[in-house]
């Protein structure tokens, strides 16, 4: 049910795509084990995750999402995971992924911005710049209210490896919520002392007119 997927792709560009996935579990753009991919100037409405990076086989590196409008009816708008080493490769890596100039028109169900490392990958150097959420209405149905959700975890459905991984060097620079729920929490949660989250920088976060310091 994924609208567009790339698998083990090296070098490529998706530009000017307009997509509506109208069935359950209809992901938007899912990039799996890809390198040097650009996704630009597009409109994506989904009934599951909208912009997704996963490792189903080899490593994922140098992926750019830029100038995109997103409407997420179900699940996450910008998601890395849960499958970060589906192929159970040694030294699995997701590195150098950026989201820039992303407008989320509506998000009704789960976090807008999420990294869910449910395998043993080393996830690093992930950046978000100039993100605007017009309607942050997360938590409907069986969803959760988190705006930002970074987790190293074990998941009974999606985890493929016994070992856990890490998340390092995440930068969020310019993140504005215009309208939404009365309470808009966020979560940053490692698995244990070794399998942790380290080096998170958040600046320019504004929720409904209030600067979050």
Secondary structure, 3 states (H helix, E strand, C coil): CCCEEEECCEEEEEECCEEECCCCCECCEEEECCEEEEEEEEEEEEECCCEEEECCCCCEEEEEEEEEEEEECCCCCEEEEECCCCCCCCCCEEEEEEEEEEEEEEECCCCCEEEEECCCCEEEEEEEEEEEECCECCCCCCCCCCCEEEEECCCCCCCCCCCCCEEEEEEEEEEEECCECCCCCCEEECCCCCCCEEEEEEEEEEECCEEEC
